[in-house]
Amino acid sequence: MIVVRRMRPGDREKVAGIFEESFTGSYQYWSIRLLDRLETIVAEVDGEVVGAAELYVTSCEGYGRVGVVAFIAVAPAWRGRGVGRRLVEEAERLFRQRGCRFAAASTRSSNRASIALFTSLGYSVHERGSGVFEELEDALYAYEDDVIFLKRL
C-alpha cells in the first residue's frame, strides 16, 4: 500500500537521491535546493520512501489561489505503479484544504510520463504561446517548460 505523508527530516537524504536520479540540469539543482523551502510530501511503501513532490500555493489574477506541484519524482524501480498518481491526489487534497481553486504544474513537452500522469488525472494541457500558459508562466516559474497543466479543484 502506498502511504503519502509530509516529509520528515530523516527523509531528506532519500528524497534528494530520488530527485538526483530523476532530474538533470537546473531541474535537479532547484528540486534539491528547494527541499527545505517548499512543502514536500513523500510516498512510502513498507516504510521506504519511493517518491516525493514539492508543493506551494500562489495567487494569480483570474485564477485566485493556485496550488502548484513544483517537482514530482518517483524512484525508477517504482515508476508505473501509481506512486505519482497518489502524490498528485494528496497534493490536490492539500490544495483544496487551503482554499485553492486550481491545481497546476509544468514540464517540457518531451516529458511523456508527466503528460500521461497529469492528463489521466483530468488536467488540461496548455502549450507555450497559449493564453493560459502566458497567464500562469510567472506564477509557476515555467521559464524552461513549454507545457502547463491546469485543473479546477
URBELQUI-V242640 format. One record per residue. N is the residue number from 1. RES is the residue in one letter. PHI is phi in whole degrees, -180 to 180 (999 if undefined). Layout:
# URBELQUI-V242640
n->N res->RES phi->PHI
n->N res->RES phi->PHI
This chain:
# URBELQUI-V242640
n->1 res->M phi->999
n->2 res->I phi->-92
n->3 res->V phi->-108
n->4 res->V phi->-112
n->5 res->R phi->-150
n->6 res->R phi->-70
n->7 res->M phi->-67
n->8 res->R phi->-106
n->9 res->P phi->-53
n->10 res->G phi->-70
n->11 res->D phi->-88
n->12 res->R phi->-56
n->13 res->E phi->-63
n->14 res->K phi->-65
n->15 res->V phi->-64
n->16 res->A phi->-59
n->17 res->G phi->-65
n->18 res->I phi->-65
n->19 res->F phi->-65
n->20 res->E phi->-63
n->21 res->E phi->-71
n->22 res->S phi->-93
n->23 res->F phi->-120
n->24 res->T phi->-130
n->25 res->G phi->55
n->26 res->S phi->-66
n->27 res->Y phi->-63
n->28 res->Q phi->-63
n->29 res->Y phi->-57
n->30 res->W phi->-72
n->31 res->S phi->-62
n->32 res->I phi->-77
n->33 res->R phi->-61
n->34 res->L phi->-88
n->35 res->L phi->-54
n->36 res->D phi->-94
n->37 res->R phi->-111
n->38 res->L phi->-104
n->39 res->E phi->-70
n->40 res->T phi->-123
n->41 res->I phi->-112
n->42 res->V phi->-125
n->43 res->A phi->-108
n->44 res->E phi->-130
n->45 res->V phi->-128
n->46 res->D phi->50
n->47 res->G phi->82
n->48 res->E phi->-101
n->49 res->V phi->-73
n->50 res->V phi->-121
n->51 res->G phi->-169
n->52 res->A phi->-157
n->53 res->A phi->-141
n->54 res->E phi->-103
n->55 res->L phi->-129
n->56 res->Y phi->-154
n->57 res->V phi->-118
n->58 res->T phi->-136
n->59 res->S phi->-118
n->60 res->C phi->-141
n->61 res->E phi->-55
n->62 res->G phi->88
n->63 res->Y phi->-121
n->64 res->G phi->74
n->65 res->R phi->-75
n->66 res->V phi->-123
n->67 res->G phi->-88
n->68 res->V phi->-118
n->69 res->V phi->-90
n->70 res->A phi->-74
n->71 res->F phi->-142
n->72 res->I phi->-143
n->73 res->A phi->-150
n->74 res->V phi->-127
n->75 res->A phi->-55
n->76 res->P phi->-49
n->77 res->A phi->-68
n->78 res->W phi->-109
n->79 res->R phi->-68
n->80 res->G phi->80
n->81 res->R phi->-116
n->82 res->G phi->92
n->83 res->V phi->-67
n->84 res->G phi->-60
n->85 res->R phi->-58
n->86 res->R phi->-63
n->87 res->L phi->-63
n->88 res->V phi->-67
n->89 res->E phi->-61
n->90 res->E phi->-69
n->91 res->A phi->-59
n->92 res->E phi->-61
n->93 res->R phi->-62
n->94 res->L phi->-64
n->95 res->F phi->-63
n->96 res->R phi->-60
n->97 res->Q phi->-58
n->98 res->R phi->-95
n->99 res->G phi->79
n->100 res->C phi->-76
n->101 res->R phi->-91
n->102 res->F phi->-138
n->103 res->A phi->-119
n->104 res->A phi->-148
n->105 res->A phi->-158
n->106 res->S phi->-144
n->107 res->T phi->-163
n->108 res->R phi->-91
n->109 res->S phi->-64
n->110 res->S phi->-79
n->111 res->N phi->-86
n->112 res->R phi->-63
n->113 res->A phi->-64
n->114 res->S phi->-66
n->115 res->I phi->-62
n->116 res->A phi->-63
n->117 res->L phi->-63
n->118 res->F phi->-68
n->119 res->T phi->-68
n->120 res->S phi->-66
n->121 res->L phi->-98
n->122 res->G phi->91
n->123 res->Y phi->-81
n->124 res->S phi->-88
n->125 res->V phi->-107
n->126 res->H phi->-127
n->127 res->E phi->-89
n->128 res->R phi->-51
n->129 res->G phi->102
n->130 res->S phi->-79
n->131 res->G phi->-60
n->132 res->V phi->-62
n->133 res->F phi->-59
n->134 res->E phi->-62
n->135 res->E phi->-70
n->136 res->L phi->-106
n->137 res->E phi->-54
n->138 res->D phi->-66
n->139 res->A phi->-63
n->140 res->L phi->-99
n->141 res->Y phi->52
n->142 res->A phi->-91
n->143 res->Y phi->-67
n->144 res->E phi->-97
n->145 res->D phi->-98
n->146 res->D phi->-130
n->147 res->V phi->-138
n->148 res->I phi->-120
n->149 res->F phi->-102
n->150 res->L phi->-141
n->151 res->K phi->-142
n->152 res->R phi->-77
n->153 res->L phi->-92
